[in-house]
Amino acid sequence: MDDERLARFEAAYDLAYGKITAYAVRRCDSPQDAADVVAETFTIAWRRVSELPDGPEVVPWLYGVARKVLANHFRGDNRRRARTAVLDAELADLYGHSPDTEVELDAIGRAFRSLPDDDRELLALVAWEGLEREEIARALGLSRNAVRIRVYRARKRLSRALADAGVHVEGRLALVERSQGGAL
């Protein structure tokens, strides 16, 4: 590692870390999001260390980087929210009726988000991406049979989470039949 590069980065970090952190905290919904923005900002600074201005001019330069990182963060967050809203509606349709209230839609979203990451990913690949068993198997490096079993188990866990959340689940057999007649 080049000592000059390291010294240049450390000087920028020491001078701007507190300011960039405060900037991110004031603009993010959670401390974790702010930490991600700060980490990404300084990762970019490290990659572009040869472009870092000298002295106090590095602070506005890093504010500009942080501003772009925040914009990307918000775009990604908006995309995730939109996908979750679409999946919530699709899940409501799969269970035979439309939620009568926003409270029920919220309960469906919470039930989905309560699932383990692997379950959410599988269900999202089915519902959002419309992938077939073979495509999911390739994407995840699994066999088709493993995908079939995991999707079945994920759906059962989702059904239980919905029932625990007080969401009336109609036609569980119809859901399984529909899924096996379709892509899965």
C-alpha positions in Angstrom: 0.0 0.0 0.0 1.4 3.4 -1.0 2.1 5.5 2.2 1.3 8.7 0.4 -2.1 7.5 -0.7 -2.8 6.3 2.8 -1.7 9.5 4.4 -3.8 11.5 1.9 -6.9 9.4 2.7 -6.4 9.5 6.5 -6.0 13.3 6.4 -9.3 13.6 4.5 -11.0 11.1 6.8 -9.8 12.9 10.0 -10.9 16.3 8.7 -14.4 15.3 7.3 -15.6 12.1 9.0 -17.7 13.9 11.7 -19.1 16.4 9.3 -20.1 13.8 6.7 -21.6 11.6 9.4 -23.7 14.4 10.8 -24.8 15.2 7.2 -25.9 11.6 6.6 -27.6 11.3 10.0 -29.7 14.4 9.4 -30.9 13.0 6.0 -31.4 9.3 6.7 -34.3 7.5 8.3 -32.1 5.2 10.4 -28.7 5.2 11.9 -27.9 2.1 9.9 -28.7 3.9 6.6 -26.6 6.8 7.7 -23.7 4.5 8.5 -24.1 2.9 5.0 -24.0 6.3 3.4 -20.9 7.3 5.3 -19.1 4.0 4.5 -19.9 4.3 0.8 -18.8 7.9 0.7 -15.4 7.0 2.2 -15.1 3.9 0.0 -15.4 6.2 -3.0 -12.9 8.6 -1.5 -10.5 5.7 -1.1 -10.9 4.6 -4.7 -10.5 8.1 -5.9 -7.8 9.2 -3.4 -5.7 10.7 -6.2 -8.5 13.1 -6.9 -9.0 14.3 -3.3 -8.4 18.0 -2.9 -5.8 19.1 -0.4 -6.6 20.6 3.0 -10.0 21.9 3.9 -11.2 21.8 0.2 -11.7 18.0 0.7 -14.8 18.6 2.9 -17.0 20.1 0.2 -15.7 17.5 -2.2 -16.8 14.8 0.2 -20.2 16.5 0.7 -20.7 16.2 -3.0 -19.8 12.5 -3.0 -22.1 12.0 0.0 -24.9 13.9 -1.8 -24.7 11.5 -4.7 -24.5 8.4 -2.4 -27.6 9.7 -0.6 -29.4 10.1 -4.0 -28.6 6.5 -4.9 -29.7 5.3 -1.5 -33.1 7.1 -1.8 -33.6 5.8 -5.3 -32.9 2.2 -4.1 -35.1 2.7 -1.1 -38.0 3.9 -3.3 -37.5 0.9 -5.7 -37.7 -1.5 -2.7 -40.8 0.2 -1.4 -42.5 0.0 -4.8 -41.6 -3.7 -5.2 -42.9 -4.4 -1.7 -46.2 -2.7 -2.4 -46.5 -4.7 -5.6 -45.7 -7.9 -3.8 -48.1 -7.1 -1.0 -50.9 -6.7 -3.6 -50.0 -9.9 -5.4 -49.9 -11.8 -2.1 -53.3 -10.5 -1.2 -54.6 -11.7 -4.6 -53.0 -15.1 -4.1 -54.9 -15.5 -0.9 -58.3 -15.2 -2.5 -59.5 -11.7 -1.5 -58.4 -8.2 -1.4 -57.6 -6.7 2.0 -60.5 -4.6 3.1 -58.3 -2.1 4.9 -54.9 -0.5 4.9 -54.4 -2.3 8.2 -54.6 -5.7 6.5 -52.3 -4.6 3.7 -49.8 -3.5 6.4 -50.2 -6.8 8.2 -49.4 -8.7 4.9 -46.3 -6.5 4.4 -45.2 -7.1 8.0 -45.8 -10.9 7.6 -43.7 -11.0 4.4 -40.9 -8.9 6.0 -40.9 -11.2 9.0 -39.8 -14.2 6.9 -36.2 -15.2 6.7 -34.2 -13.6 3.9 -34.0 -16.8 1.9 -37.8 -17.2 2.0 -38.4 -13.6 0.9 -35.9 -14.0 -1.9 -37.6 -17.2 -3.2 -41.1 -15.7 -3.0 -39.9 -12.5 -4.6 -38.3 -14.4 -7.5 -41.6 -16.2 -8.0 -44.0 -13.2 -7.5 -41.9 -10.2 -8.7 -39.7 -11.7 -11.3 -42.0 -14.4 -12.5 -39.2 -16.9 -12.7 -39.8 -20.6 -13.3 -38.3 -23.4 -11.1 -35.4 -24.0 -13.5 -34.5 -20.3 -13.7 -34.6 -19.9 -9.9 -32.4 -23.1 -9.6 -29.8 -21.6 -11.9 -29.9 -18.2 -10.2 -29.4 -19.7 -6.7 -27.2 -22.6 -7.6 -29.8 -25.2 -6.5 -31.5 -28.2 -8.0 -35.1 -27.8 -9.4 -36.3 -30.1 -6.7 -34.6 -28.1 -3.9 -36.3 -25.0 -5.3 -39.7 -26.7 -5.3 -39.3 -27.8 -1.7 -37.9 -24.5 -0.5 -40.7 -22.5 -2.2 -43.3 -24.8 -0.7 -41.8 -24.4 2.8 -41.5 -20.6 2.3 -45.2 -20.4 1.3 -46.2 -22.4 4.4 -44.2 -20.1 6.6 -45.8 -17.1 4.9 -49.2 -18.7 5.5 -48.4 -19.1 9.2 -47.1 -15.6 9.5 -50.3 -14.3 7.8 -52.5 -16.3 10.1 -50.5 -15.1 13.1 -51.0 -11.5 11.9 -54.8 -12.1 11.7 -55.0 -12.1 7.9 -57.7 -14.4 6.8 -56.1 -16.9 4.4 -58.6 -18.6 2.0 -57.9 -21.5 -0.3 -54.5 -22.7 0.8 -55.0 -25.7 -1.5 -56.0 -23.4 -4.4 -52.8 -21.5 -3.9 -50.6 -24.6 -4.0 -52.6 -26.0 -7.0 -52.3 -22.7 -8.8 -48.5 -22.5 -8.2 -47.9 -26.0 -9.3 -50.0 -25.5 -12.4 -48.1 -22.4 -13.3 -44.4 -21.6 -13.0 -43.9 -23.8 -10.0 
